[in-house]
Amino acid sequence: MPQPADPTVKKSVTLRRSLAEEIESRTGPRGFSRFVDQAAEYGLALLKAEEIVADHERRVGTLSDEVMEEARRAWADDGE
């Protein structure tokens, strides 16, 4: 999560109209930027996780099915 004192920057992004409308219907116009900020942070976390796995597999080898299943369970339990 960003720190309270973390400065913001204004960027212009292009989204499909239907996606933008659906986001705004759930967040209201004032919550749109926060939603996009959180979605970007979540997306970056996924990319970083993929990079960690790829690095591990380069150095050690492919992860076993058991390890992958354990990771899936941990990921699913993270939101509860």
C-alpha positions in Angstrom: 0.0 0.0 0.0 1.2 3.5 -0.7 2.4 5.5 2.3 0.2 8.5 3.3 2.9 10.9 2.4 3.6 9.2 -1.0 3.1 11.9 -3.6 0.8 11.3 -6.5 1.2 12.0 -10.2 -1.5 12.6 -12.7 -1.4 10.3 -15.8 -3.6 9.9 -18.7 -4.8 6.3 -19.4 -7.1 4.8 -22.0 -9.6 2.2 -20.9 -12.4 0.5 -22.6 -15.6 2.5 -22.0 -17.5 -0.5 -20.6 -14.7 -1.2 -18.1 -14.5 2.4 -17.0 -18.3 2.5 -16.6 -18.3 -0.6 -14.5 -15.5 0.6 -12.3 -17.2 3.9 -11.8 -20.6 2.3 -11.1 -18.9 0.5 -8.1 -16.7 3.3 -6.9 -18.4 6.5 -7.8 -16.5 9.1 -9.7 -14.3 10.1 -6.7 -13.2 6.5 -6.1 -12.0 5.8 -9.6 -8.4 6.8 -9.2 -8.0 4.9 -6.0 -9.4 1.8 -7.7 -7.0 2.1 -10.6 -4.1 2.7 -8.1 -5.0 -0.4 -6.2 -5.4 -2.5 -9.4 -2.0 -1.4 -10.6 -0.4 -2.2 -7.3 -2.0 -5.7 -7.4 -0.9 -6.2 -11.0 2.7 -5.3 -10.0 2.6 -7.7 -7.1 1.6 -10.5 -9.5 4.4 -9.6 -11.9 6.9 -9.6 -9.1 5.7 -13.0 -7.9 6.1 -14.3 -11.5 9.7 -12.9 -11.6 10.5 -14.6 -8.3 9.2 -18.0 -9.6 11.1 -17.6 -12.9 14.3 -16.7 -11.1 13.9 -19.7 -8.8 13.2 -22.1 -11.6 16.3 -20.8 -13.5 18.5 -21.4 -10.5 17.0 -24.5 -8.9 14.6 -26.1 -11.4 10.9 -26.3 -11.9 8.7 -26.1 -8.8 7.0 -29.4 -7.9 3.3 -29.9 -8.1 3.1 -30.1 -4.3 4.9 -26.8 -3.9 2.6 -25.2 -6.5 -0.5 -26.6 -4.7 0.7 -25.2 -1.4 1.3 -21.8 -3.0 -2.2 -21.9 -4.5 -3.7 -22.7 -1.1 -1.7 -19.9 0.6 -2.8 -17.4 -2.1 -6.5 -18.4 -1.7 -6.3 -18.1 2.1 -4.5 -14.6 1.9 -7.8 -12.8 1.3 -9.6 -14.3 4.3 
